Amino acid sequence: MIKWYGYIGLLLIILAELNFHYVVQPFADWYIVIIWTGFILFVDSLVYYIKGKSLISSYPKEILTMAALSLPFWLIFEFYNFFTHSWYYVNYLWYVHIFDFITILPAVMETFTLVRALKLGTRFDSAKKTIKTKAGNTFFVKLTAVFGFILMLSPIVLGPIGVLFMWSGIGLFLDPLNYLTGRASLLQKASIGIKSTILQASIAGLIMGFFWEFWNYQAYPQWIYTMPSLIINVKIFAMPVEGYIGYIPFGITCFLFYAFFRPCLFKNKNELLAM
């Protein structure tokens, strides 16, 4: 059986779906908070069903920490958008928007724990080490950090073209930084043959991308993309097809961003998060 709050989450999703069509206020203004709270509760309950533990039931302080970090995390991309002009919002209330943003990191990390619980991508893991020692690869790691830092600046410097790099720069900067400081790092995991973490974070990002676009397409308050299709003029919901590629580095960046802050707040290991 799933946890009791999973049924509440499913009910919230259903109610929000109905409200997409009937637009009953004030619920329509709060649809993102409602539907993503429902998503978080439901996915968490599925993880509990599979693993016997979950973020909400076993690590409640962590899910609250993710919510607190989610707002400043997403504001980084809102800052980038001042320069890239990639999207804008309609029918949003600013104070509701704050609550919308705090669901982003918890929703991605909950999805990541579900992908991990299902053991997706683990067949690519091996005992073969691909990076021998930290000391022997310091130059490579630092070079990656410099490259990531340059990509972090590209949306500011390049304007609209910078949208091509805005989702990957932070991750490419944080991963070597995490590696060098002993935090959870994809480089570190690859060095001991664990390749599944990067795949699982990527899959989580793609899953989240689908639901973000699916629910945004139906909603009363929504974001509108201004970026054109660069390859083929085909959209899935409101997003150009190639835009979904950005959700892969975004999922990875969410993992690395939380991994950077977690050791400052929690000393215990979290099996669900591979941290």
C-alpha positions in Angstrom: 0.0 0.0 0.0 1.1 3.5 -0.7 1.3 6.0 2.1 -2.0 7.7 3.1 -0.9 11.1 1.8 -0.3 9.6 -1.7 -4.1 9.5 -2.0 -4.4 13.1 -1.1 -1.7 13.9 -3.7 -3.7 12.0 -6.3 -6.9 13.8 -5.4 -5.1 17.2 -5.7 -3.9 16.3 -9.2 -7.4 15.3 -10.2 -8.9 18.5 -8.8 -6.3 20.6 -10.6 -6.9 18.8 -13.8 -10.7 19.5 -13.6 -9.9 23.1 -12.8 -7.9 23.4 -16.0 -11.3 23.1 -17.8 -13.6 24.9 -15.4 -11.2 27.7 -14.2 -12.8 28.1 -10.8 -11.2 30.9 -8.8 -9.2 31.3 -6.6 -8.1 27.7 -7.3 -7.1 28.5 -10.9 -4.5 31.1 -9.7 -3.0 28.5 -7.4 -3.0 25.5 -9.8 0.8 25.1 -9.9 1.1 24.9 -6.1 -1.9 22.5 -6.0 -0.9 20.1 -8.8 2.8 20.0 -7.9 2.1 19.5 -4.2 -0.1 16.6 -5.3 2.7 15.3 -7.5 5.2 15.4 -4.7 2.9 13.6 -2.3 2.0 11.0 -4.8 5.5 10.2 -6.1 6.8 10.1 -2.5 4.2 7.6 -1.6 5.2 5.4 -4.6 8.9 5.5 -3.4 7.7 4.4 0.0 5.8 1.6 -1.5 8.9 0.3 -3.4 11.6 1.1 -0.8 9.8 1.1 2.6 11.2 4.7 3.1 10.8 8.0 1.3 11.9 11.6 1.7 8.7 12.8 3.4 8.4 9.7 5.7 12.0 9.2 6.5 13.8 12.5 5.8 11.1 15.2 6.4 13.7 17.9 7.2 15.3 17.3 3.9 12.2 17.9 1.8 11.6 21.1 3.7 15.2 22.1 3.0 14.8 21.4 -0.7 11.7 23.7 -0.7 13.7 26.5 1.0 16.5 26.1 -1.5 14.2 25.9 -4.5 13.3 29.6 -4.6 16.9 31.0 -4.8 17.8 28.1 -7.1 15.1 29.0 -9.7 15.7 32.7 -9.3 19.1 32.1 -10.9 17.3 31.1 -14.1 14.9 34.0 -13.8 17.9 36.2 -13.7 19.3 34.6 -16.8 15.9 35.2 -18.5 16.4 39.0 -18.2 19.1 38.5 -20.8 17.9 35.6 -22.9 14.2 36.7 -23.0 13.2 33.0 -23.4 9.8 33.1 -21.7 7.3 35.3 -19.9 4.3 34.7 -17.6 0.7 35.5 -18.0 -2.1 35.6 -15.4 0.3 35.1 -12.5 0.1 36.7 -9.1 3.6 37.5 -7.7 2.9 36.0 -4.2 1.5 32.8 -5.7 4.6 32.7 -7.9 6.8 32.4 -4.8 5.0 29.3 -3.7 5.2 27.9 -7.3 8.9 28.2 -7.3 9.4 26.3 -4.0 7.9 23.2 -5.5 10.6 22.9 -8.2 13.5 21.3 -6.4 11.4 19.0 -4.2 9.5 17.7 -7.3 12.7 17.0 -9.3 14.4 15.3 -6.3 11.3 13.2 -5.5 11.2 12.1 -9.2 14.9 11.2 -8.9 14.3 9.0 -5.8 11.5 7.2 -7.8 13.8 6.6 -10.7 16.5 5.3 -8.3 14.0 3.1 -6.5 13.1 1.5 -9.9 16.8 1.0 -10.4 16.7 2.5 -13.9 20.1 2.7 -15.5 21.9 0.5 -13.0 22.9 -2.0 -15.6 25.5 0.5 -16.8 27.3 0.4 -13.4 30.5 -1.5 -13.1 33.3 -2.0 -10.6 35.8 -0.6 -13.2 37.3 2.6 -12.1 37.5 5.3 -14.9 39.3 8.0 -12.8 42.2 6.6 -10.7 42.8 9.3 -8.1 41.6 12.7 -7.2 45.2 14.0 -7.2 45.9 12.6 -10.6 42.9 14.4 -12.1 43.0 17.7 -10.4 43.8 19.6 -13.6 41.0 17.9 -15.5 38.5 18.6 -12.7 39.6 22.3 -12.4 39.4 22.7 -16.1 35.9 21.4 -16.1 35.0 23.9 -13.4 36.5 26.8 -15.4 34.5 25.6 -18.5 31.3 25.5 -16.4 31.9 28.9 -15.1 32.3 30.3 -18.6 29.0 28.7 -19.6 27.4 30.2 -16.5 28.3 33.6 -17.8 27.2 32.9 -21.4 23.5 33.8 -21.0 24.5 37.2 -19.6 27.1 37.8 -22.4 25.4 36.2 -25.4 21.8 37.2 -24.7 19.1 35.0 -26.5 21.8 32.6 -27.8 22.9 32.0 -24.2 19.7 29.9 -23.6 21.6 27.1 -25.3 24.0 27.0 -22.3 22.0 28.3 -19.4 20.9 24.8 -18.2 24.3 23.2 -18.2 26.7 25.8 -17.0 25.8 25.6 -13.3 26.0 21.8 -13.3 29.4 21.8 -15.0 30.7 24.2 -12.5 29.2 22.5 -9.4 30.1 18.9 -10.2 33.9 19.4 -10.1 33.5 21.7 -7.1 31.6 19.0 -5.3 34.2 16.4 -6.4 37.1 18.5 -5.0 35.3 19.2 -1.7 34.1 15.6 -1.0 30.5 16.2 -1.8 28.2 13.9 -3.9 29.6 14.3 -7.4 29.0 12.6 -10.7 32.7 12.6 -11.4 33.3 10.9 -8.1 30.7 8.3 -8.8 32.0 7.6 -12.3 35.4 7.1 -10.8 34.2 4.1 -9.0 32.1 2.8 -11.9 28.7 4.2 -10.8 27.3 5.7 -14.0 23.6 5.2 -13.1 23.3 8.4 -11.1 23.8 10.7 -14.1 21.3 8.7 -16.1 18.8 8.7 -13.3 19.1 12.5 -12.8 18.7 12.9 -16.6 15.6 10.7 -16.7 14.1 12.6 -13.7 14.7 15.8 -15.6 13.0 14.5 -18.7 10.0 13.2 -16.8 9.7 16.5 -15.0 9.9 18.4 -18.3 7.0 16.4 -19.8 4.7 17.1 -16.8 5.8 20.8 -16.6 4.9 21.3 -20.2 1.8 19.2 -20.2 0.3 21.0 -17.2 1.5 24.4 -18.3 -0.2 23.9 -21.7 -3.6 23.5 -20.1 -3.4 26.0 -17.3 -4.9 29.5 -16.7 -1.6 31.1 -15.3 1.1 29.9 -17.6 4.5 30.7 -19.2 4.8 31.5 -22.8 8.0 30.7 -24.8 9.5 33.3 -27.1 12.4 31.2 -28.3 11.9 29.9 -31.9 12.4 26.3 -33.0 16.1 25.9 -34.0 16.0 22.6 -35.8 12.5 21.5 -36.7 9.3 23.5 -36.4 7.5 21.0 -34.2 6.3 21.5 -30.7 5.2 19.1 -27.9 2.6 21.2 -26.0 4.1 24.7 -26.1 7.7 23.7 -26.1 9.8 23.2 -29.3 10.9 19.6 -29.4 14.6 20.3 -29.1 13.8 22.4 -26.0 13.2 19.2 -24.0 16.9 18.4 -24.3 17.5 21.2 -21.8 15.6 19.2 -19.1 18.5 16.6 -19.1 21.1 19.0 -17.8 18.5 20.7 -15.6 17.8 17.4 -13.8 21.5 16.9 -13.3 21.9 20.5 -12.1 19.1 20.0 -9.5 20.9 17.0 -8.1 24.3 18.8 -8.0 22.9 22.0 -6.5 21.3 20.2 -3.6 24.4 18.0 -3.2 26.5 21.2 -2.8 24.4 22.4 0.2 23.4 19.2 1.9 26.7 18.5 3.8 26.4 21.9 5.5 23.0 20.9 6.9 22.9 17.1 7.3 25.7 14.8 8.3 23.9 11.5 7.7 23.9 9.7 4.4 20.7 9.5 2.4 20.5 6.3 0.4 17.4 7.6 -1.6 19.4 10.5 -2.9 22.8 8.7 -3.4 24.3 11.4 -1.1 
